[in-house]
Amino acid sequence: MPLQKLIDGFRDFKNRNGQPEFRQLVAQGQSPKIAIVACSDSRVDPALVFGSAPGDLFVIRNVANLVPPCELDDAHHGTSAALEYAVTQLMVDHVVVMGHAQCGGIASLVGISTPRPLPEHSFIKSWMSAAEGAFLRTRAQHPEADPQSLGRACEQESIRQSLDNLMTFPWVVERVKAGTLGIHGWYFDMTNEALLALDQVSGEFEVLG
């Protein structure tokens, strides 16, 4: 059963991590140096992709790894709240926005069909409107592209937009200007098993590994 696999996995986790180092981590509280905004896609768990140990990463996951702009209202802003906690309370040294190939959220923007029809009043549609600007820019730059190529370009453009949106949060701007916080855009190309990073000078993605 799928749930039994989770229970067995927990027992294995307890056997592997029930050591003094992990108990010390629990007792002292978390102090990760890196926050990662990643997609909810089950294939792109940052801890697995990067071989990280408990306590290494503060992971913020949502559909299509989007960072929305700073909106000072009374709505519920889960991603923004998690970013605020990472930057102002945990005082992470880096924020990484990690996009990936074959993103279902981006696919819904560029017109690649979803596994099942979305309802008229869809939380997914509303959330993905935050990447509408990235999609429009991508379509204007690649008017003849097929949906798959357009999707890949839009996946990367949405990372650029999320980095721009990060800089609408005053507490991000303050720490970036002070030189105590770095922001980075990474792209996990699952198809080619490659990791790319955005060069913020050239604006292009370069292979890291």
N, C-alpha and C positions, 0 to 999 in steps of 0.2 A: 504494500500500500504506500502511496506517496507520503502520507503523514508519518508512517512508521520509519521511512527513510530519514525524515527530519529528526525523529527521536533517537535513532541509531547514530545519526550524525552528531547530535548533542552529546551523547555518551562518549563518542570518540573525541570530541572537542574537550570535554571535561578531563578525559584521561591525558590528553596532550597538553592542556593548559592549566591543570590543577597543580601547578608548580609554584615555588616561592616567587618567581618573577611575575607571574600573573596575579598572585595574591597581593603583591606589592603595588602593581598597577591599579588594582581595584581599590586598595586602601588609600592610595595617594590621589586618585582622581585622574582624569584625562588631561594630557597636555600635548596634543598632536601639533606638528609644525606645518601640516599641509591640509587644506580643505579642498575637496574635489566636488564639483558640480557635475554629476553624471546622469545618464539616462536610466530610467527604470527597466529597460530591456534586460531580460534575464541572462543574456549572454555577456554582459559587459560590467560585471561586478568589479569595481576598482581594486578591492582587496585581493581578488584572485588574479586579475590581469597583471598587477604589479608585485604580487608575492608579498603583500604587506602583513605584518603581525598585528594583533589587537593593540589598539592605542596609537598606531602610526598615522592613521588618516581620519579626518572628520568628513564623512561622506554625506552629501546632499543629493538625493536622487529625485528626479521628476521626469515626466514625459518629454523626451527630446532634449534633455539637459539644458533647459532654457534658464537664463537669468532675466527676469522681467525688470522693467525700469522701476526706480524708486517711486512709490505711490503712497503719499501720506494721507491715508483715509482709514476708515474703521473696518474695511473688509479684512478677510482672513488671508494673510500672505505667508504661507509656510516656507517657501524658498527664501524670501527676504528675511524672515525671522531667523532661520538657520544661518544665513550669511552673517547677520548682525551678531549672533552668538559667537560664531567662529572668529570674526574680525575684532570685536570689541571685548569679548570675555575670555576666549581661549587665546587670543592674540597670536593666531597662526602667522607664519612667515610668508606663506604663499597661498593663493587661490588659483586652482586649475579648473578651467571649463573643459571637460572632456566629451567631445562629440564622437560619433562612430558611424561606420558604414551601415547601410540597410536599416536606417532608423524609421520605424513605423510612423512616428509623429510627423516627421518631415515628408514621408511618402504621402500622407493624407493631404499635405499642403500642395504638393506638385501634381496631384491627380492620380497617383497610383492607388488602386482600390484597396480598402481595408478588408480584413478577413470577413467582417460582417458590417452591414450598413449602420452608420451612426444615427442616433435619434436627432430630431430637429433641434431640440435644446440639449446640446451635448457639451459636457464639461471639457471634453477633448478639443472640440472646435473652439470653444472660448479660450482655453489655455493656449492653443497653437496660434491664436491671433497675435500673440506676442512676437511671433516670428514672421508675420506677414510682410514686414518691410524687407527682411532678408530674402524672402521668396520673390518679391517684386523686383528687387535689384538683380537677383540671379537670373530671372526670366528675361529681363532687359539686356543683360550681358550675354546671354546664350539663347537667342531667340529660336535657333534651329535645333537645339539639343533634344534628344529623346528623353523620355521621363526618367530613366535610370541615371543618365548623365546629369540631367537637371537636378535630380535628387542628391547626388554626390556633391555637386557644386553648392547646393542650398544647405546641405549639412555643414559644410565648411563656412559658408557665409553666416549661418546662424551663430556659429561660435564667435565670429568677429562682432556680430551685433550684441551678443551676450557680454563680451568684454566692454563694449561701449556702454551697455546698460549698467555694468558694475560701477562705472565711473559716475553714475548719477546718485550713488549713495554717499552722503557727505563723509561718513566714517571710513569708507574705502578711499575716497579722494585724500582725506587727511593723512592716512598712513602711507599711501603711495607717494605723496609729495614729500613726506618725511623720510622716505627711503626705507621704511620698516615693513613694507608689504609688496610682494611681487604678484602680478596677475599674468596668467598664462593661458593660451589656447592650444589644446592638444586634440588630435583626431586619431582614433583607433580604427585603422583600416582592417577590419576582420577578414575581408576577402583575400588580402595579400599578406596578412599577418605582419602588419607594419604599424609603427607609431610615428605620427607626424606632429610637428610643433609649428605654430604660427610665428613667423619672423615678423615682429611688429614694425620693423623698418621697411622691408619689402612688401609686407602684407601677404606673403605667400607661405604655404605650408611646406616645411622641409622635413625630411626623414630623420628621426631621432634614433630609431632602432628597428 
